Amino acid sequence: MTALFNHRSLTHPVAAVRSGGLATDIRTVSDAALFIMRLPKELGSRLHWELAGAALEAADRHPYDEDLVRMSTLAIENALARENMLGA
């Protein structure tokens, strides 16, 4: 995943809460890609995570496309919400 090396900011920071209450802020394309890569395999293979990863890859391939960055941010938020991992 080449998005792991893309330090472009997402549209806005996204707060994520992992099991055990550990919170983290996802601020960049690379933060989001790394978050997805670190998910347990049974979570990472779910469609919403795959869609978020695909959106991040598209944003990485087209670095000047603001719509793709916005879509990536929304995809990460959606995936986190689906897993009850979206922070405040």
C-alpha positions as CSV (number, residue, x, y, z in Angstrom):
1,M,0.0,0.0,0.0
2,T,1.8,3.1,-1.2
3,A,-0.5,5.3,0.8
4,L,1.6,4.4,3.8
5,F,4.1,7.0,2.7
6,N,1.6,9.8,1.9
7,H,1.6,12.5,4.5
8,R,-1.1,14.6,2.9
9,S,-3.7,15.7,5.5
10,L,-7.2,14.3,5.4
11,T,-10.0,16.8,5.1
12,H,-10.2,16.9,8.9
13,P,-8.7,14.7,11.8
14,V,-10.7,11.6,12.6
15,A,-10.7,10.3,16.2
16,A,-10.6,6.5,16.5
17,V,-11.0,4.4,19.6
18,R,-9.6,0.9,19.7
19,S,-10.6,-1.8,22.1
20,G,-9.6,-1.0,25.6
21,G,-10.4,2.7,25.1
22,L,-7.1,3.6,23.5
23,A,-7.8,6.7,21.4
24,T,-5.8,7.9,18.4
25,D,-6.2,10.8,15.9
26,I,-6.0,9.9,12.2
27,R,-4.7,13.0,10.5
28,T,-3.1,12.0,7.2
29,V,-3.5,9.5,4.4
30,S,-0.6,7.5,5.8
31,D,-2.1,7.5,9.4
32,A,-5.3,6.1,7.9
33,A,-3.5,3.5,5.8
34,L,-1.4,2.4,8.8
35,F,-4.6,2.1,10.9
36,I,-6.2,-0.2,8.4
37,M,-3.0,-2.3,8.0
38,R,-2.9,-2.8,11.8
39,L,-6.4,-4.1,12.0
40,P,-6.9,-7.7,12.9
41,K,-7.4,-9.8,9.7
42,E,-11.0,-10.6,10.5
43,L,-11.8,-6.8,10.6
44,G,-9.6,-5.7,7.8
45,S,-11.3,-7.9,5.2
46,R,-14.7,-6.4,5.8
47,L,-16.1,-4.4,2.9
48,H,-16.1,-1.0,4.6
49,W,-12.4,-1.3,5.4
50,E,-11.6,-2.5,1.9
51,L,-13.5,0.5,0.5
52,A,-11.6,2.9,2.8
53,G,-8.3,1.4,1.7
54,A,-9.3,1.7,-2.0
55,A,-10.2,5.4,-1.4
56,L,-6.9,6.0,0.2
57,E,-5.0,4.4,-2.6
58,A,-7.0,6.5,-5.1
59,A,-6.1,9.7,-3.1
60,D,-2.5,8.6,-3.1
61,R,-2.4,8.1,-6.9
62,H,-4.1,11.5,-7.5
63,P,-2.5,13.8,-5.0
64,Y,-4.2,17.0,-6.2
65,D,-7.7,15.7,-6.3
66,E,-9.5,17.3,-3.3
67,D,-12.6,15.1,-3.9
68,L,-10.6,11.9,-3.4
69,V,-9.2,13.2,-0.1
70,R,-12.7,14.1,1.1
71,M,-14.0,10.7,0.0
72,S,-11.1,9.0,1.8
73,T,-11.9,10.9,5.0
74,L,-15.5,10.0,4.8
75,A,-14.7,6.3,4.1
76,I,-12.5,6.1,7.1
77,E,-15.2,7.7,9.3
78,N,-17.8,5.3,7.9
79,A,-15.6,2.3,8.5
80,L,-14.9,3.4,12.1
81,A,-18.5,4.1,12.7
82,R,-19.5,0.6,11.4
83,E,-17.1,-0.9,14.0
84,N,-18.2,1.4,16.8
85,M,-14.6,2.8,16.8
86,L,-15.4,6.4,15.9
87,G,-14.3,8.7,18.7
88,A,-15.8,12.0,19.7
